[in-house]
């Protein structure tokens, strides 16, 4: 089982998520502790361990550290802003 940690900026991003999607986003992040590479996750080009999952109109960017069993949530944002 992986430990899920948040960066300081991702904590602020989570507070900005629309209330209709907040439960869904939190649920998907919690599931990353059981399976950090769920069906539908995409490895981001140009990085060794950054992945993305889609949750409605939001995207969750995270990194996986298999050696210490940790998933670090880096960014949570609307799909049009997350890659900027």
N, CA, C and O atoms as a printed pandas DataFrame, in Angstrom:
     atom_number atom_name residue_name chain_id  residue_number  x_coord  y_coord  z_coord
0              1         N          UNK        A               1    0.839   -1.174    0.000
1              2        CA          UNK        A               1    0.000    0.000    0.000
2              3         C          UNK        A               1    0.887    1.241    0.000
3              4         O          UNK        A               1    1.828    1.339    0.787
4              5         N          UNK        A               2    0.585    2.179   -0.878
5              6        CA          UNK        A               2    1.365    3.398   -1.035
6              7         C          UNK        A               2    0.856    4.493   -0.101
7              8         O          UNK        A               2   -0.328    4.539    0.236
8              9         N          UNK        A               3    1.761    5.365    0.308
9             10        CA          UNK        A               3    1.424    6.521    1.115
10            11         C          UNK        A               3    1.201    7.701    0.169
11            12         O          UNK        A               3    2.062    7.986   -0.663
12            13         N          UNK        A               4    0.067    8.391    0.278
13            14        CA          UNK        A               4   -0.240    9.534   -0.581
14            15         C          UNK        A               4    0.088   10.807    0.181
15            16         O          UNK        A               4   -0.426   11.032    1.276
16            17         N          UNK        A               5    0.949   11.643   -0.402
17            18        CA          UNK        A               5    1.312   12.931    0.192
18            19         C          UNK        A               5    1.002   14.039   -0.814
19            20         O          UNK        A               5    0.994   13.811   -2.024
20            21         N          UNK        A               6    0.752   15.227   -0.301
21            22        CA          UNK        A               6    0.414   16.373   -1.132
22            23         C          UNK        A               6    1.522   17.415   -1.047
23            24         O          UNK        A               6    2.080   17.655    0.023
24            25         N          UNK        A               7    1.836   18.032   -2.186
25            26        CA          UNK        A               7    2.727   19.186   -2.150
26            27         C          UNK        A               7    1.924   20.365   -1.607
27            28         O          UNK        A               7    0.695   20.313   -1.567
28            29         N          UNK        A               8    2.611   21.422   -1.192
29            30        CA          UNK        A               8    1.910   22.584   -0.648
30            31         C          UNK        A               8    0.969   23.196   -1.679
31            32         O          UNK        A               8   -0.144   23.602   -1.344
32            33         N          UNK        A               9    1.412   23.263   -2.924
33            34        CA          UNK        A               9    0.568   23.863   -3.953
34            35         C          UNK        A               9   -0.637   22.982   -4.279
35            36         O          UNK        A               9   -1.705   23.498   -4.608
36            37         N          UNK        A              10   -0.481   21.668   -4.193
37            38        CA          UNK        A              10   -1.617   20.800   -4.488
38            39         C          UNK        A              10   -2.679   20.879   -3.390
39            40         O          UNK        A              10   -3.862   20.673   -3.664
40            41         N          UNK        A              11   -2.277   21.170   -2.162
41            42        CA          UNK        A              11   -3.265   21.364   -1.094
42            43         C          UNK        A              11   -4.133   22.583   -1.405
43            44         O          UNK        A              11   -5.349   22.557   -1.211
44            45         N          UNK        A              12   -3.500   23.642   -1.885
45            46        CA          UNK        A              12   -4.244   24.847   -2.269
46            47         C          UNK        A              12   -5.120   24.573   -3.481
47            48         O          UNK        A              12   -6.244   25.067   -3.564
48            49         N          UNK        A              13   -4.600   23.778   -4.431
49            50        CA          UNK        A              13   -5.385   23.421   -5.618
50            51         C          UNK        A              13   -6.643   22.651   -5.231
51            52         O          UNK        A              13   -7.709   22.867   -5.808
52            53         N          UNK        A              14   -6.520   21.757   -4.259
53            54        CA          UNK        A              14   -7.656   20.947   -3.832
54            55         C          UNK        A              14   -8.753   21.816   -3.226
55            56         O          UNK        A              14   -9.938   21.521   -3.382
56            57         N          UNK        A              15   -8.364   22.881   -2.539
57            58        CA          UNK        A              15   -9.345   23.794   -1.958
58            59         C          UNK        A              15  -10.115   24.560   -3.028
59            60         O          UNK        A              15  -11.235   25.008   -2.784
60            61         N          UNK        A              16   -9.522   24.713   -4.212
61            62        CA          UNK        A              16  -10.143   25.469   -5.300
62            63         C          UNK        A              16  -11.045   24.621   -6.192
63            64         O          UNK        A              16  -11.736   25.158   -7.058
64            65         N          UNK        A              17  -11.047   23.309   -5.992
65            66        CA          UNK        A              17  -11.854   22.422   -6.829
66            67         C          UNK        A              17  -13.332   22.702   -6.578
67            68         O          UNK        A              17  -13.760   22.871   -5.436
68            69         N          UNK        A              18  -14.105   22.749   -7.664
69            70        CA          UNK        A              18  -15.540   22.962   -7.597
70            71         C          UNK        A              18  -16.172   21.909   -6.686
71            72         O          UNK        A              18  -15.797   20.738   -6.739
72            73         N          UNK        A              19  -17.119   22.318   -5.862
73            74        CA          UNK        A              19  -17.704   21.414   -4.865
74            75         C          UNK        A              19  -18.397   20.203   -5.482
75            76         O          UNK        A              19  -18.496   19.162   -4.832
76            77         N          UNK        A              20  -18.875   20.313   -6.713
77            78        CA          UNK        A              20  -19.530   19.166   -7.342
78            79         C          UNK        A              20  -18.536   18.072   -7.695
79            80         O          UNK        A              20  -18.919   16.908   -7.811
80            81         N          UNK        A              21  -17.260   18.423   -7.869
81            82        CA          UNK        A              21  -16.231   17.450   -8.225
82            83         C          UNK        A              21  -15.330   17.073   -7.053
83            84         O          UNK        A              21  -14.523   16.151   -7.169
84            85         N          UNK        A              22  -15.452   17.761   -5.944
85            86        CA          UNK        A              22  -14.522   17.573   -4.828
86            87         C          UNK        A              22  -14.526   16.150   -4.283
87            88         O          UNK        A              22  -13.460   15.588   -4.033
88            89         N          UNK        A              23  -15.683   15.567   -4.098
89            90        CA          UNK        A              23  -15.771   14.204   -3.570
90            91         C          UNK        A              23  -15.147   13.213   -4.538
91            92         O          UNK        A              23  -14.444   12.292   -4.126
92            93         N          UNK        A              24  -15.405   13.404   -5.825
93            94        CA          UNK        A              24  -14.860   12.509   -6.839
94            95         C          UNK        A              24  -13.341   12.614   -6.923
95            96         O          UNK        A              24  -12.653   11.597   -7.011
96            97         N          UNK        A              25  -12.819   13.828   -6.897
97            98        CA          UNK        A              25  -11.366   14.033   -6.955
98            99         C          UNK        A              25  -10.700   13.406   -5.732
99           100         O          UNK        A              25   -9.693   12.710   -5.858
100          101         N          UNK        A              26  -11.258   13.652   -4.559
101          102        CA          UNK        A              26  -10.696   13.093   -3.335
102          103         C          UNK        A              26  -10.743   11.562   -3.351
103          104         O          UNK        A              26   -9.810   10.904   -2.889
104          105         N          UNK        A              27  -11.812   11.010   -3.874
105          106        CA          UNK        A              27  -11.947    9.559   -3.963
106          107         C          UNK        A              27  -10.895    8.953   -4.883
107          108         O          UNK        A              27  -10.296    7.930   -4.551
108          109         N          UNK        A              28  -10.666    9.578   -6.036
109          110        CA          UNK        A              28   -9.666    9.075   -6.981
110          111         C          UNK        A              28   -8.258    9.166   -6.396
111          112         O          UNK        A              28   -7.437    8.273   -6.603
112          113         N          UNK        A              29   -7.985   10.237   -5.671
113          114        CA          UNK        A              29   -6.667   10.387   -5.047
114          115         C          UNK        A              29   -6.473    9.318   -3.971
115          116         O          UNK        A              29   -5.385    8.755   -3.845
116          117         N          UNK        A              30   -7.511    9.040   -3.207
117          118        CA          UNK        A              30   -7.424    8.019   -2.165
118          119         C          UNK        A              30   -7.165    6.641   -2.767
119          120         O          UNK        A              30   -6.426    5.844   -2.189
120          121         N          UNK        A              31   -7.763    6.353   -3.919
121          122        CA          UNK        A              31   -7.574    5.068   -4.586
122          123         C          UNK        A              31   -6.145    4.879   -5.098
123          124         O          UNK        A              31   -5.718    3.751   -5.342
124          125         N          UNK        A              32   -5.405    5.984   -5.260
125          126        CA          UNK        A              32   -4.015    5.877   -5.710
126          127         C          UNK        A              32   -3.153    5.139   -4.691
127          128         O          UNK        A              32   -2.113    4.589   -5.054
128          129         N          UNK        A              33   -3.562    5.117   -3.431
129          130        CA          UNK        A              33   -2.780    4.405   -2.423
130          131         C          UNK        A              33   -2.835    2.905   -2.649
131          132         O          UNK        A              33   -1.894    2.191   -2.300
132          133         N          UNK        A              34   -3.920    2.419   -3.227
133          134        CA          UNK        A              34   -4.049    0.995   -3.512
134          135         C          UNK        A              34   -3.447    0.616   -4.861
135          136         O          UNK        A              34   -2.820   -0.435   -4.996
136          137         N          UNK        A              35   -3.640    1.471   -5.852
137          138        CA          UNK        A              35   -3.131    1.215   -7.190
138          139         C          UNK        A              35   -2.650    2.529   -7.796
139          140         O          UNK        A              35   -3.468    3.290   -8.312
140          141         N          UNK        A              36   -1.349    2.820   -7.751
141          142        CA          UNK        A              36   -0.858    4.098   -8.250
142          143         C          UNK        A              36   -0.886    4.228   -9.778
143          144         O          UNK        A              36   -0.707    5.321  -10.317
144          145         N          UNK        A              37   -1.108    3.124  -10.458
145          146        CA          UNK        A              37   -1.208    3.162  -11.922
146          147         C          UNK        A              37   -2.547    2.562  -12.354
147          148         O          UNK        A              37   -2.584    1.477  -12.935
148          149         N          UNK        A              38   -3.655    3.275  -12.068
149          150        CA          UNK        A              38   -4.970    2.724  -12.397
150          151         C          UNK        A              38   -5.222    2.738  -13.900
151          152         O          UNK        A              38   -4.493    3.372  -14.663
152          153         N          UNK        A              39   -6.254    2.037  -14.302
153          154        CA          UNK        A              39   -6.662    2.030  -15.695
154          155         C          UNK        A              39   -6.998    3.456  -16.111
155          156         O          UNK        A              39   -7.781    4.130  -15.441
156          157         N          UNK        A              40   -6.422    3.912  -17.192
157          158        CA          UNK        A              40   -6.670    5.267  -17.674
158          159         C          UNK        A              40   -5.618    6.277  -17.283
159          160         O          UNK        A              40   -5.663    7.415  -17.749
160          161         N          UNK        A              41   -4.670    5.900  -16.443
161          162        CA          UNK        A              41   -3.610    6.848  -16.109
162          163         C          UNK        A              41   -2.660    6.966  -17.301
163          164         O          UNK        A              41   -2.489    6.020  -18.069
164          165         N          UNK        A              42   -2.054    8.128  -17.440
165          166        CA          UNK        A              42   -1.153    8.377  -18.558
166          167         C          UNK        A              42    0.170    8.868  -18.018
167          168         O          UNK        A              42    0.214    9.786  -17.198
168          169         N          UNK        A              43    1.245    8.262  -18.474
169          170        CA          UNK        A              43    2.595    8.721  -18.113
170          171         C          UNK        A              43    2.885    9.961  -18.932
171          172         O          UNK        A              43    2.713    9.952  -20.151
172          173         N          UNK        A              44    3.319   11.021  -18.285
173          174        CA          UNK        A              44    3.561   12.276  -18.981
174          175         C          UNK        A              44    4.902   12.248  -19.698
175          176         O          UNK        A              44    5.901   11.777  -19.154
176          177         N          UNK        A              45    4.914   12.749  -20.907
177          178        CA          UNK        A              45    6.136   12.790  -21.703
178          179         C          UNK        A              45    7.115   13.786  -21.086
179          180         O          UNK        A              45    6.715   14.828  -20.565
180          181         N          UNK        A              46    8.383   13.453  -21.153
181          182        CA          UNK        A              46    9.410   14.352  -20.657
182          183         C          UNK        A              46    9.736   14.196  -19.186
183          184         O          UNK        A              46   10.525   14.972  -18.647
184          185         N          UNK        A              47    9.154   13.222  -18.530
185          186        CA          UNK        A              47    9.486   12.983  -17.131
186          187         C          UNK        A              47    9.541   11.484  -16.889
187          188         O          UNK        A              47    8.924   10.698  -17.608
188          189         N          UNK        A              48   10.287   11.107  -15.870
189          190        CA          UNK        A              48   10.476    9.685  -15.611
190          191         C          UNK        A              48    9.367    9.064  -14.796
191          192         O          UNK        A              48    9.043    7.892  -14.987
192          193         N          UNK        A              49    8.770    9.835  -13.881
193          194        CA          UNK        A              49    7.788    9.221  -13.001
194          195         C          UNK        A              49    6.557   10.087  -12.738
195          196         O          UNK        A              49    5.941    9.968  -11.679
196          197         N          UNK        A              50    6.189   10.954  -13.681
197          198        CA          UNK        A              50    4.992   11.773  -13.530
198          199         C          UNK        A              50    3.843   11.151  -14.322
199          200         O          UNK        A              50    4.004   10.740  -15.471
200          201         N          UNK        A              51    2.687   11.097  -13.679
201          202        CA          UNK        A              51    1.498   10.505  -14.284
202          203         C          UNK        A              51    0.324   11.456  -14.136
203          204         O          UNK        A              51    0.361   12.397  -13.344
204          205         N          UNK        A              52   -0.727   11.191  -14.921
205          206        CA          UNK        A              52   -1.928   12.001  -14.885
206          207         C          UNK        A              52   -3.151   11.101  -14.857
207          208         O          UNK        A              52   -3.204   10.096  -15.565
208          209         N          UNK        A              53   -4.136   11.461  -14.038
209          210        CA          UNK        A              53   -5.437   10.806  -14.102
210          211         C          UNK        A              53   -6.495   11.872  -14.368
211          212         O          UNK        A              53   -6.357   13.024  -13.956
212          213         N          UNK        A              54   -7.541   11.470  -15.056
213          214        CA          UNK        A              54   -8.649   12.355  -15.364
214          215         C          UNK        A              54   -9.771   12.113  -14.366
215          216         O          UNK        A              54  -10.138   10.974  -14.079
216          217         N          UNK        A              55  -10.308   13.214  -13.844
217          218        CA          UNK        A              55  -11.461   13.142  -12.949
218          219         C          UNK        A              55  -12.440   14.213  -13.427
219          220         O          UNK        A              55  -12.389   15.357  -12.975
220          221         N          UNK        A              56  -13.320   13.836  -14.332
221          222        CA          UNK        A              56  -14.247   14.807  -14.910
222          223         C          UNK        A              56  -13.477   15.859  -15.683
223          224         O          UNK        A              56  -12.705   15.536  -16.586
224          225         N          UNK        A              57  -13.687   17.124  -15.327
225          226        CA          UNK        A              57  -12.986   18.216  -16.013
226          227         C          UNK        A              57  -11.661   18.551  -15.342
227          228         O          UNK        A              57  -10.962   19.469  -15.771
228          229         N          UNK        A              58  -11.313   17.817  -14.301
229          230        CA          UNK        A              58  -10.074   18.061  -13.576
230          231         C          UNK        A              58   -9.022   17.014  -13.916
231          232         O          UNK        A              58   -9.344   15.894  -14.313
232          233         N          UNK        A              59   -7.755   17.400  -13.754
233          234        CA          UNK        A              59   -6.639   16.490  -13.940
234          235         C          UNK        A              59   -5.806   16.505  -12.668
235          236         O          UNK        A              59   -5.597   17.553  -12.057
236          237         N          UNK        A              60   -5.336   15.327  -12.282
237          238        CA          UNK        A              60   -4.470   15.188  -11.108
238          239         C          UNK        A              60   -3.117   14.718  -11.612
239          240         O          UNK        A              60   -3.007   13.639  -12.193
240          241         N          UNK        A              61   -2.089   15.523  -11.392
241          242        CA          UNK        A              61   -0.726   15.196  -11.782
242          243         C          UNK        A              61   -0.007   14.702  -10.522
243          244         O          UNK        A              61   -0.055   15.348   -9.475
244          245         N          UNK        A              62    0.653   13.558  -10.636
245          246        CA          UNK        A              62    1.321   12.992   -9.464
246          247         C          UNK        A              62    2.570   12.238   -9.886
247          248         O          UNK        A              62    2.734   11.884  -11.054
248          249         N          UNK        A              63    3.439   12.001   -8.927
249          250        CA          UNK        A              63    4.647   11.215   -9.178
250          251         C          UNK        A              63    4.629    9.994   -8.269
251          252         O          UNK        A              63    4.073   10.017   -7.171
252          253         N          UNK        A              64    5.250    8.933   -8.756
253          254        CA          UNK        A              64    5.297    7.682   -8.011
254          255         C          UNK        A              64    6.741    7.384   -7.637
255          256         O          UNK        A              64    7.630    7.401   -8.488
256          257         N          UNK        A              65    6.961    7.114   -6.373
257          258        CA          UNK        A              65    8.281    6.710   -5.894
258          259         C          UNK        A              65    8.143    5.282   -5.382
259          260         O          UNK        A              65    7.779    5.058   -4.227
260          261         N          UNK        A              66    8.437    4.314   -6.255
261          262        CA          UNK        A              66    8.239    2.905   -5.919
262          263         C          UNK        A              66    9.182    2.411   -4.828
263          264         O          UNK        A              66    8.831    1.514   -4.062
264          265         N          UNK        A              67   10.369    2.989   -4.754
265          266        CA          UNK        A              67   11.337    2.516   -3.766
266          267         C          UNK        A              67   10.906    2.794   -2.328
267          268         O          UNK        A              67   11.263    2.040   -1.423
268          269         N          UNK        A              68   10.137    3.874   -2.103
269          270        CA          UNK        A              68    9.661    4.178   -0.755
270          271         C          UNK        A              68    8.127    4.108   -0.648
271          272         O          UNK        A              68    7.548    4.548    0.344
272          273         N          UNK        A              69    7.487    3.554   -1.672
273          274        CA          UNK        A              69    6.035    3.362   -1.714
274          275         C          UNK        A              69    5.272    4.644   -1.401
275          276         O          UNK        A              69    4.456    4.694   -0.481
276          277         N          UNK        A              70    5.559    5.685   -2.195
277          278        CA          UNK        A              70    4.924    6.977   -1.992
278          279         C          UNK        A              70    4.379    7.516   -3.310
279          280         O          UNK        A              70    5.020    7.405   -4.355
280          281         N          UNK        A              71    3.192    8.099   -3.240
281          282        CA          UNK        A              71    2.589    8.826   -4.354
282          283         C          UNK        A              71    2.493   10.278   -3.909
283          284         O          UNK        A              71    1.850   10.577   -2.902
284          285         N          UNK        A              72    3.135   11.197   -4.661
285          286        CA          UNK        A              72    3.086   12.611   -4.325
286          287         C          UNK        A              72    2.202   13.335   -5.331
287          288         O          UNK        A              72    2.497   13.358   -6.526
288          289         N          UNK        A              73    1.115   13.927   -4.839
289          290        CA          UNK        A              73    0.222   14.705   -5.682
290          291         C          UNK        A              73    0.871   16.067   -5.894
291          292         O          UNK        A              73    1.155   16.792   -4.940
292          293         N          UNK        A              74    1.102   16.401   -7.167
293          294        CA          UNK        A              74    1.831   17.620   -7.509
294          295         C          UNK        A              74    0.897   18.764   -7.864
295          296         O          UNK        A              74    1.101   19.894   -7.420
296          297         N          UNK        A              75   -0.134   18.479   -8.667
297          298        CA          UNK        A              75   -1.021   19.539   -9.150
298          299         C          UNK        A              75   -2.407   18.981   -9.397
299          300         O          UNK        A              75   -2.560   17.856   -9.873
300          301         N          UNK        A              76   -3.421   19.776   -9.070
301          302        CA          UNK        A              76   -4.818   19.460   -9.349
302          303         C          UNK        A              76   -5.415   20.719   -9.953
303          304         O          UNK        A              76   -5.410   21.776   -9.322
304          305         N          UNK        A              77   -5.928   20.613  -11.167
305          306        CA          UNK        A              77   -6.468   21.812  -11.805
306          307         C          UNK        A              77   -7.420   21.433  -12.930
307          308         O          UNK        A              77   -7.521   20.269  -13.316
308          309         N          UNK        A              78   -8.108   22.431  -13.443
309          310        CA          UNK        A              78   -9.004   22.245  -14.579
310          311         C          UNK        A              78   -8.171   21.815  -15.785
311          312         O          UNK        A              78   -7.004   22.187  -15.904
312          313         N          UNK        A              79   -8.763   21.046  -16.661
313          314        CA          UNK        A              79   -8.026   20.474  -17.785
314          315         C          UNK        A              79   -7.396   21.499  -18.706
315          316         O          UNK        A              79   -6.387   21.205  -19.347
316          317         N          UNK        A              80   -7.970   22.712  -18.791
317          318        CA          UNK        A              80   -7.391   23.713  -19.691
318          319         C          UNK        A              80   -6.205   24.453  -19.060
319          320         O          UNK        A              80   -5.458   25.130  -19.766
320          321         N          UNK        A              81   -6.027   24.330  -17.746
321          322        CA          UNK        A              81   -4.970   25.072  -17.056
322          323         C          UNK        A              81   -3.863   24.209  -16.489
323          324         O          UNK        A              81   -2.810   24.735  -16.126
324          325         N          UNK        A              82   -4.061   22.913  -16.401
325          326        CA          UNK        A              82   -3.162   22.062  -15.620
326          327         C          UNK        A              82   -1.768   21.939  -16.235
327          328         O          UNK        A              82   -0.803   21.767  -15.490
328          329         N          UNK        A              83   -1.623   22.018  -17.529
329          330        CA          UNK        A              83   -0.334   21.815  -18.161
330          331         C          UNK        A              83    0.454   23.099  -18.388
331          332         O          UNK        A              83    1.535   23.065  -18.975
332          333         N          UNK        A              84   -0.063   24.204  -17.942
333          334        CA          UNK        A              84    0.615   25.508  -18.127
334          335         C          UNK        A              84    1.663   25.731  -17.079
335          336         O          UNK        A              84    2.327   26.767  -17.080
